[in-house]
Amino acid sequence: MKEGQYAYANPALTGLSEAVKGEILKIRENPFIGQELAIRDASGRIYFGSSKYFTIAK
């Protein structure tokens, strides 16, 4: 994964009924949870969390 790519945020992270697709804004190493991602969806909402909740969009 790298910034600028698109990824899906898992519903377990977002609390919504389906996955959310967004552009990866930032990837950083969090000392407590490991790799952390932030994505922005088409509506401008930002979701962030552990990389285990994201999958790369094809």
N, CA, C and O atoms as a Maestro MAE file, in Angstrom:
{
 s_m_m2io_version
 :::
 2.0.0
}

f_m_ct {
 s_m_title
 :::
 protein
 m_atom[232] {
  # First column is atom index #
  i_m_mmod_type
  r_m_x_coord
  r_m_y_coord
  r_m_z_coord
  i_m_residue_number
  s_m_chain_name
  s_m_pdb_residue_name
  s_m_pdb_atom_name
  i_m_atomic_number
  :::
  1 25 0.836 -1.175 0.000 1 A "MET " " N  " 7
  2 3 0.000 0.000 0.000 1 A "MET " " CA " 6
  3 2 0.883 1.241 0.000 1 A "MET " " C  " 6
  4 15 1.940 1.282 0.629 1 A "MET " " O  " 8
  5 25 0.408 2.259 -0.733 2 A "LYS " " N  " 7
  6 3 1.129 3.525 -0.734 2 A "LYS " " CA " 6
  7 2 0.131 4.663 -0.902 2 A "LYS " " C  " 6
  8 15 -0.991 4.459 -1.367 2 A "LYS " " O  " 8
  9 25 0.544 5.842 -0.525 3 A "GLU " " N  " 7
  10 3 -0.315 7.015 -0.618 3 A "GLU " " CA " 6
  11 2 -0.716 7.253 -2.061 3 A "GLU " " C  " 6
  12 15 0.090 7.073 -2.974 3 A "GLU " " O  " 8
  13 25 -1.969 7.662 -2.267 4 A "GLY " " N  " 7
  14 3 -2.485 7.888 -3.612 4 A "GLY " " CA " 6
  15 2 -3.274 6.715 -4.160 4 A "GLY " " C  " 6
  16 15 -4.092 6.896 -5.062 4 A "GLY " " O  " 8
  17 25 -3.050 5.518 -3.640 5 A "GLN " " N  " 7
  18 3 -3.821 4.351 -4.057 5 A "GLN " " CA " 6
  19 2 -5.198 4.411 -3.408 5 A "GLN " " C  " 6
  20 15 -5.439 5.209 -2.502 5 A "GLN " " O  " 8
  21 25 -6.093 3.558 -3.884 6 A "TYR " " N  " 7
  22 3 -7.420 3.471 -3.297 6 A "TYR " " CA " 6
  23 2 -7.531 2.194 -2.481 6 A "TYR " " C  " 6
  24 15 -6.961 1.162 -2.837 6 A "TYR " " O  " 8
  25 25 -8.274 2.276 -1.380 7 A "ALA " " N  " 7
  26 3 -8.450 1.135 -0.492 7 A "ALA " " CA " 6
  27 2 -9.877 1.130 0.044 7 A "ALA " " C  " 6
  28 15 -10.556 2.157 0.052 7 A "ALA " " O  " 8
  29 25 -10.311 -0.028 0.484 8 A "TYR " " N  " 7
  30 3 -11.616 -0.183 1.125 8 A "TYR " " CA " 6
  31 2 -11.423 -0.269 2.628 8 A "TYR " " C  " 6
  32 15 -10.552 -0.994 3.108 8 A "TYR " " O  " 8
  33 25 -12.241 0.476 3.376 9 A "ALA " " N  " 7
  34 3 -12.249 0.407 4.831 9 A "ALA " " CA " 6
  35 2 -13.333 -0.575 5.249 9 A "ALA " " C  " 6
  36 15 -14.480 -0.462 4.817 9 A "ALA " " O  " 8
  37 25 -12.978 -1.519 6.073 10 A "ASN " " N  " 7
  38 3 -13.864 -2.569 6.551 10 A "ASN " " CA " 6
  39 2 -15.008 -1.980 7.376 10 A "ASN " " C  " 6
  40 15 -14.795 -1.021 8.119 10 A "ASN " " O  " 8
  41 25 -16.232 -2.541 7.260 11 A "PRO " " N  " 7
  42 3 -17.352 -2.069 8.068 11 A "PRO " " CA " 6
  43 2 -17.106 -2.169 9.579 11 A "PRO " " C  " 6
  44 15 -17.723 -1.430 10.346 11 A "PRO " " O  " 8
  45 25 -16.231 -3.055 10.012 12 A "ALA " " N  " 7
  46 3 -15.903 -3.161 11.437 12 A "ALA " " CA " 6
  47 2 -15.221 -1.883 11.928 12 A "ALA " " C  " 6
  48 15 -15.307 -1.546 13.109 12 A "ALA " " O  " 8
  49 25 -14.557 -1.187 11.042 13 A "LEU " " N  " 7
  50 3 -13.885 0.079 11.386 13 A "LEU " " CA " 6
  51 2 -14.846 1.261 11.264 13 A "LEU " " C  " 6
  52 15 -14.877 2.129 12.137 13 A "LEU " " O  " 8
  53 25 -15.627 1.296 10.185 14 A "THR " " N  " 7
  54 3 -16.464 2.462 9.907 14 A "THR " " CA " 6
  55 2 -17.788 2.451 10.660 14 A "THR " " C  " 6
  56 15 -18.356 3.510 10.928 14 A "THR " " O  " 8
  57 25 -18.281 1.268 11.002 15 A "GLY " " N  " 7
  58 3 -19.586 1.170 11.650 15 A "GLY " " CA " 6
  59 2 -20.744 1.227 10.661 15 A "GLY " " C  " 6
  60 15 -21.907 1.264 11.064 15 A "GLY " " O  " 8
  61 25 -20.431 1.233 9.374 16 A "LEU " " N  " 7
  62 3 -21.457 1.259 8.335 16 A "LEU " " CA " 6
  63 2 -21.788 -0.157 7.890 16 A "LEU " " C  " 6
  64 15 -21.141 -1.113 8.318 16 A "LEU " " O  " 8
  65 25 -22.799 -0.296 7.028 17 A "SER " " N  " 7
  66 3 -23.227 -1.626 6.603 17 A "SER " " CA " 6
  67 2 -22.359 -2.227 5.498 17 A "SER " " C  " 6
  68 15 -22.388 -3.439 5.282 17 A "SER " " O  " 8
  69 25 -21.582 -1.388 4.794 18 A "GLU " " N  " 7
  70 3 -20.719 -1.899 3.725 18 A "GLU " " CA " 6
  71 2 -19.376 -1.187 3.735 18 A "GLU " " C  " 6
  72 15 -19.212 -0.156 4.387 18 A "GLU " " O  " 8
  73 25 -18.423 -1.742 3.010 19 A "ALA " " N  " 7
  74 3 -17.071 -1.173 2.949 19 A "ALA " " CA " 6
  75 2 -17.099 0.188 2.253 19 A "ALA " " C  " 6
  76 15 -17.932 0.437 1.382 19 A "ALA " " O  " 8
  77 25 -16.182 1.055 2.650 20 A "VAL " " N  " 7
  78 3 -16.076 2.396 2.088 20 A "VAL " " CA " 6
  79 2 -14.785 2.487 1.285 20 A "VAL " " C  " 6
  80 15 -13.714 2.129 1.775 20 A "VAL " " O  " 8
  81 25 -14.893 2.971 0.037 21 A "LYS " " N  " 7
  82 3 -13.717 3.130 -0.810 21 A "LYS " " CA " 6
  83 2 -13.208 4.562 -0.688 21 A "LYS " " C  " 6
  84 15 -13.983 5.518 -0.711 21 A "LYS " " O  " 8
  85 25 -11.887 4.688 -0.557 22 A "GLY " " N  " 7
  86 3 -11.303 6.020 -0.469 22 A "GLY " " CA " 6
  87 2 -9.841 6.023 -0.858 22 A "GLY " " C  " 6
  88 15 -9.205 4.973 -0.953 22 A "GLY " " O  " 8
  89 25 -9.318 7.213 -1.082 23 A "GLU " " N  " 7
  90 3 -7.912 7.386 -1.434 23 A "GLU " " CA " 6
  91 2 -7.063 7.424 -0.173 23 A "GLU " " C  " 6
  92 15 -7.415 8.088 0.802 23 A "GLU " " O  " 8
  93 25 -5.943 6.710 -0.195 24 A "ILE " " N  " 7
  94 3 -5.045 6.690 0.956 24 A "ILE " " CA " 6
  95 2 -4.344 8.037 1.053 24 A "ILE " " C  " 6
  96 15 -3.639 8.455 0.134 24 A "ILE " " O  " 8
  97 25 -4.549 8.709 2.184 25 A "LEU " " N  " 7
  98 3 -3.939 10.014 2.415 25 A "LEU " " CA " 6
  99 2 -2.605 9.899 3.120 25 A "LEU " " C  " 6
  100 15 -1.651 10.601 2.784 25 A "LEU " " O  " 8
  101 25 -2.540 9.015 4.096 26 A "LYS " " N  " 7
  102 3 -1.335 8.932 4.921 26 A "LYS " " CA " 6
  103 2 -1.168 7.509 5.445 26 A "LYS " " C  " 6
  104 15 -2.138 6.834 5.793 26 A "LYS " " O  " 8
  105 25 0.074 7.078 5.490 27 A "ILE " " N  " 7
  106 3 0.443 5.799 6.104 27 A "ILE " " CA " 6
  107 2 1.531 6.116 7.113 27 A "ILE " " C  " 6
  108 15 2.517 6.782 6.795 27 A "ILE " " O  " 8
  109 25 1.342 5.631 8.333 28 A "ARG " " N  " 7
  110 3 2.375 5.889 9.342 28 A "ARG " " CA " 6
  111 2 2.505 4.687 10.262 28 A "ARG " " C  " 6
  112 15 1.612 3.843 10.347 28 A "ARG " " O  " 8
  113 25 3.626 4.631 10.939 29 A "GLU " " N  " 7
  114 3 3.870 3.578 11.922 29 A "GLU " " CA " 6
  115 2 3.417 4.079 13.292 29 A "GLU " " C  " 6
  116 15 3.961 5.043 13.829 29 A "GLU " " O  " 8
  117 25 2.431 3.417 13.831 30 A "ASN " " N  " 7
  118 3 1.935 3.732 15.164 30 A "ASN " " CA " 6
  119 2 2.582 2.743 16.130 30 A "ASN " " C  " 6
  120 15 2.482 1.536 15.912 30 A "ASN " " O  " 8
  121 25 3.237 3.210 17.185 31 A "PRO " " N  " 7
  122 3 3.942 2.295 18.091 31 A "PRO " " CA " 6
  123 2 3.016 1.336 18.855 31 A "PRO " " C  " 6
  124 15 3.480 0.344 19.416 31 A "PRO " " O  " 8
  125 25 1.725 1.628 18.877 32 A "PHE " " N  " 7
  126 3 0.794 0.790 19.633 32 A "PHE " " CA " 6
  127 2 0.038 -0.211 18.771 32 A "PHE " " C  " 6
  128 15 -0.237 -1.326 19.214 32 A "PHE " " O  " 8
  129 25 -0.304 0.179 17.529 33 A "ILE " " N  " 7
  130 3 -1.107 -0.723 16.691 33 A "ILE " " CA " 6
  131 2 -0.399 -1.134 15.405 33 A "ILE " " C  " 6
  132 15 -0.969 -1.885 14.614 33 A "ILE " " O  " 8
  133 25 0.797 -0.677 15.179 34 A "GLY " " N  " 7
  134 3 1.517 -1.003 13.948 34 A "GLY " " CA " 6
  135 2 1.198 -0.005 12.860 34 A "GLY " " C  " 6
  136 15 1.035 1.182 13.139 34 A "GLY " " O  " 8
  137 25 1.105 -0.462 11.628 35 A "GLN " " N  " 7
  138 3 0.861 0.430 10.503 35 A "GLN " " CA " 6
  139 2 -0.566 0.971 10.564 35 A "GLN " " C  " 6
  140 15 -1.519 0.216 10.758 35 A "GLN " " O  " 8
  141 25 -0.702 2.279 10.396 36 A "GLU " " N  " 7
  142 3 -1.986 2.961 10.465 36 A "GLU " " CA " 6
  143 2 -2.227 3.703 9.154 36 A "GLU " " C  " 6
  144 15 -1.321 4.348 8.626 36 A "GLU " " O  " 8
  145 25 -3.443 3.612 8.633 37 A "LEU " " N  " 7
  146 3 -3.809 4.269 7.383 37 A "LEU " " CA " 6
  147 2 -4.901 5.285 7.617 37 A "LEU " " C  " 6
  148 15 -5.701 5.158 8.545 37 A "LEU " " O  " 8
  149 25 -4.928 6.300 6.765 38 A "ALA " " N  " 7
  150 3 -6.024 7.269 6.731 38 A "ALA " " CA " 6
  151 2 -6.486 7.367 5.284 38 A "ALA " " C  " 6
  152 15 -5.669 7.550 4.381 38 A "ALA " " O  " 8
  153 25 -7.806 7.243 5.056 39 A "ILE " " N  " 7
  154 3 -8.362 7.370 3.710 39 A "ILE " " CA " 6
  155 2 -9.447 8.444 3.710 39 A "ILE " " C  " 6
  156 15 -10.057 8.727 4.742 39 A "ILE " " O  " 8
  157 25 -9.680 9.041 2.528 40 A "ARG " " N  " 7
  158 3 -10.768 10.005 2.345 40 A "ARG " " CA " 6
  159 2 -11.715 9.445 1.297 40 A "ARG " " C  " 6
  160 15 -11.288 9.098 0.195 40 A "ARG " " O  " 8
  161 25 -13.010 9.355 1.634 41 A "ASP " " N  " 7
  162 3 -13.991 8.835 0.685 41 A "ASP " " CA " 6
  163 2 -14.465 9.942 -0.253 41 A "ASP " " C  " 6
  164 15 -14.014 11.083 -0.148 41 A "ASP " " O  " 8
  165 25 -15.370 9.609 -1.167 42 A "ALA " " N  " 7
  166 3 -15.854 10.559 -2.172 42 A "ALA " " CA " 6
  167 2 -16.612 11.731 -1.548 42 A "ALA " " C  " 6
  168 15 -16.695 12.801 -2.151 42 A "ALA " " O  " 8
  169 25 -17.160 11.543 -0.355 43 A "SER " " N  " 7
  170 3 -17.894 12.616 0.332 43 A "SER " " CA " 6
  171 2 -16.985 13.506 1.166 43 A "SER " " C  " 6
  172 15 -17.442 14.493 1.742 43 A "SER " " O  " 8
  173 25 -15.706 13.167 1.235 44 A "GLY " " N  " 7
  174 3 -14.755 13.957 1.998 44 A "GLY " " CA " 6
  175 2 -14.543 13.504 3.428 44 A "GLY " " C  " 6
  176 15 -13.757 14.106 4.160 44 A "GLY " " O  " 8
  177 25 -15.242 12.436 3.838 45 A "ARG " " N  " 7
  178 3 -15.054 11.905 5.191 45 A "ARG " " CA " 6
  179 2 -13.735 11.148 5.262 45 A "ARG " " C  " 6
  180 15 -13.325 10.495 4.302 45 A "ARG " " O  " 8
  181 25 -13.085 11.245 6.403 46 A "ILE " " N  " 7
  182 3 -11.798 10.584 6.609 46 A "ILE " " CA " 6
  183 2 -11.963 9.462 7.623 46 A "ILE " " C  " 6
  184 15 -12.560 9.648 8.684 46 A "ILE " " O  " 8
  185 25 -11.430 8.304 7.283 47 A "TYR " " N  " 7
  186 3 -11.432 7.132 8.164 47 A "TYR " " CA " 6
  187 2 -9.983 6.735 8.399 47 A "TYR " " C  " 6
  188 15 -9.168 6.759 7.476 47 A "TYR " " O  " 8
  189 25 -9.666 6.373 9.624 48 A "PHE " " N  " 7
  190 3 -8.302 5.929 9.902 48 A "PHE " " CA " 6
  191 2 -8.324 4.820 10.932 48 A "PHE " " C  " 6
  192 15 -9.237 4.720 11.752 48 A "PHE " " O  " 8
  193 25 -7.287 3.981 10.870 49 A "GLY " " N  " 7
  194 3 -7.166 2.871 11.797 49 A "GLY " " CA " 6
  195 2 -6.057 1.937 11.360 49 A "GLY " " C  " 6
  196 15 -5.298 2.223 10.435 49 A "GLY " " O  " 8
  197 25 -5.985 0.818 12.049 50 A "SER " " N  " 7
  198 3 -4.974 -0.193 11.768 50 A "SER " " CA " 6
  199 2 -5.109 -0.715 10.339 50 A "SER " " C  " 6
  200 15 -6.216 -0.826 9.813 50 A "SER " " O  " 8
  201 25 -3.996 -1.027 9.730 51 A "SER " " N  " 7
  202 3 -4.009 -1.513 8.334 51 A "SER " " CA " 6
  203 2 -4.774 -2.815 8.174 51 A "SER " " C  " 6
  204 15 -5.151 -3.169 7.057 51 A "SER " " O  " 8
  205 25 -5.014 -3.538 9.264 52 A "LYS " " N  " 7
  206 3 -5.764 -4.794 9.148 52 A "LYS " " CA " 6
  207 2 -7.217 -4.569 8.742 52 A "LYS " " C  " 6
  208 15 -7.887 -5.520 8.337 52 A "LYS " " O  " 8
  209 25 -7.726 -3.336 8.838 53 A "TYR " " N  " 7
  210 3 -9.092 -3.004 8.471 53 A "TYR " " CA " 6
  211 2 -9.214 -2.477 7.046 53 A "TYR " " C  " 6
  212 15 -10.301 -2.061 6.644 53 A "TYR " " O  " 8
  213 25 -8.127 -2.484 6.268 54 A "PHE " " N  " 7
  214 3 -8.135 -1.948 4.923 54 A "PHE " " CA " 6
  215 2 -7.673 -2.989 3.927 54 A "PHE " " C  " 6
  216 15 -6.810 -3.815 4.225 54 A "PHE " " O  " 8
  217 25 -8.259 -2.943 2.736 55 A "THR " " N  " 7
  218 3 -7.819 -3.778 1.618 55 A "THR " " CA " 6
  219 2 -7.666 -2.876 0.395 55 A "THR " " C  " 6
  220 15 -8.427 -1.924 0.221 55 A "THR " " O  " 8
  221 25 -6.689 -3.177 -0.445 56 A "ILE " " N  " 7
  222 3 -6.435 -2.387 -1.653 56 A "ILE " " CA " 6
  223 2 -7.569 -2.599 -2.654 56 A "ILE " " C  " 6
  224 15 -7.995 -3.729 -2.892 56 A "ILE " " O  " 8
  225 25 -8.051 -1.503 -3.235 57 A "ALA " " N  " 7
  226 3 -9.091 -1.564 -4.268 57 A "ALA " " CA " 6
  227 2 -8.435 -1.900 -5.601 57 A "ALA " " C  " 6
  228 15 -7.337 -1.428 -5.899 57 A "ALA " " O  " 8
  229 25 -9.105 -2.706 -6.389 58 A "LYS " " N  " 7
  230 3 -8.570 -3.100 -7.698 58 A "LYS " " CA " 6
  231 2 -9.259 -2.356 -8.800 58 A "LYS " " C  " 6
  232 15 -8.942 -2.556 -9.973 58 A "LYS " " O  " 8
  :::
 }
 m_bond[231] {
  # First column is bond index #
  i_m_from
  i_m_to
  i_m_order
  :::
  1 1 2 1
  2 2 3 1
  3 3 4 2
  4 3 5 1
  5 5 6 1
  6 6 7 1
  7 7 8 2
  8 7 9 1
  9 9 10 1
  10 10 11 1
  11 11 12 2
  12 11 13 1
  13 13 14 1
  14 14 15 1
  15 15 16 2
  16 15 17 1
  17 17 18 1
  18 18 19 1
  19 19 20 2
  20 19 21 1
  21 21 22 1
  22 22 23 1
  23 23 24 2
  24 23 25 1
  25 25 26 1
  26 26 27 1
  27 27 28 2
  28 27 29 1
  29 29 30 1
  30 30 31 1
  31 31 32 2
  32 31 33 1
  33 33 34 1
  34 34 35 1
  35 35 36 2
  36 35 37 1
  37 37 38 1
  38 38 39 1
  39 39 40 2
  40 39 41 1
  41 41 42 1
  42 42 43 1
  43 43 44 2
  44 43 45 1
  45 45 46 1
  46 46 47 1
  47 47 48 2
  48 47 49 1
  49 49 50 1
  50 50 51 1
  51 51 52 2
  52 51 53 1
  53 53 54 1
  54 54 55 1
  55 55 56 2
  56 55 57 1
  57 57 58 1
  58 58 59 1
  59 59 60 2
  60 59 61 1
  61 61 62 1
  62 62 63 1
  63 63 64 2
  64 63 65 1
  65 65 66 1
  66 66 67 1
  67 67 68 2
  68 67 69 1
  69 69 70 1
  70 70 71 1
  71 71 72 2
  72 71 73 1
  73 73 74 1
  74 74 75 1
  75 75 76 2
  76 75 77 1
  77 77 78 1
  78 78 79 1
  79 79 80 2
  80 79 81 1
  81 81 82 1
  82 82 83 1
  83 83 84 2
  84 83 85 1
  85 85 86 1
  86 86 87 1
  87 87 88 2
  88 87 89 1
  89 89 90 1
  90 90 91 1
  91 91 92 2
  92 91 93 1
  93 93 94 1
  94 94 95 1
  95 95 96 2
  96 95 97 1
  97 97 98 1
  98 98 99 1
  99 99 100 2
  100 99 101 1
  101 101 102 1
  102 102 103 1
  103 103 104 2
  104 103 105 1
  105 105 106 1
  106 106 107 1
  107 107 108 2
  108 107 109 1
  109 109 110 1
  110 110 111 1
  111 111 112 2
  112 111 113 1
  113 113 114 1
  114 114 115 1
  115 115 116 2
  116 115 117 1
  117 117 118 1
  118 118 119 1
  119 119 120 2
  120 119 121 1
  121 121 122 1
  122 122 123 1
  123 123 124 2
  124 123 125 1
  125 125 126 1
  126 126 127 1
  127 127 128 2
  128 127 129 1
  129 129 130 1
  130 130 131 1
  131 131 132 2
  132 131 133 1
  133 133 134 1
  134 134 135 1
  135 135 136 2
  136 135 137 1
  137 137 138 1
  138 138 139 1
  139 139 140 2
  140 139 141 1
  141 141 142 1
  142 142 143 1
  143 143 144 2
  144 143 145 1
  145 145 146 1
  146 146 147 1
  147 147 148 2
  148 147 149 1
  149 149 150 1
  150 150 151 1
  151 151 152 2
  152 151 153 1
  153 153 154 1
  154 154 155 1
  155 155 156 2
  156 155 157 1
  157 157 158 1
  158 158 159 1
  159 159 160 2
  160 159 161 1
  161 161 162 1
  162 162 163 1
  163 163 164 2
  164 163 165 1
  165 165 166 1
  166 166 167 1
  167 167 168 2
  168 167 169 1
  169 169 170 1
  170 170 171 1
  171 171 172 2
  172 171 173 1
  173 173 174 1
  174 174 175 1
  175 175 176 2
  176 175 177 1
  177 177 178 1
  178 178 179 1
  179 179 180 2
  180 179 181 1
  181 181 182 1
  182 182 183 1
  183 183 184 2
  184 183 185 1
  185 185 186 1
  186 186 187 1
  187 187 188 2
  188 187 189 1
  189 189 190 1
  190 190 191 1
  191 191 192 2
  192 191 193 1
  193 193 194 1
  194 194 195 1
  195 195 196 2
  196 195 197 1
  197 197 198 1
  198 198 199 1
  199 199 200 2
  200 199 201 1
  201 201 202 1
  202 202 203 1
  203 203 204 2
  204 203 205 1
  205 205 206 1
  206 206 207 1
  207 207 208 2
  208 207 209 1
  209 209 210 1
  210 210 211 1
  211 211 212 2
  212 211 213 1
  213 213 214 1
  214 214 215 1
  215 215 216 2
  216 215 217 1
  217 217 218 1
  218 218 219 1
  219 219 220 2
  220 219 221 1
  221 221 222 1
  222 222 223 1
  223 223 224 2
  224 223 225 1
  225 225 226 1
  226 226 227 1
  227 227 228 2
  228 227 229 1
  229 229 230 1
  230 230 231 1
  231 231 232 2
  :::
 }
}
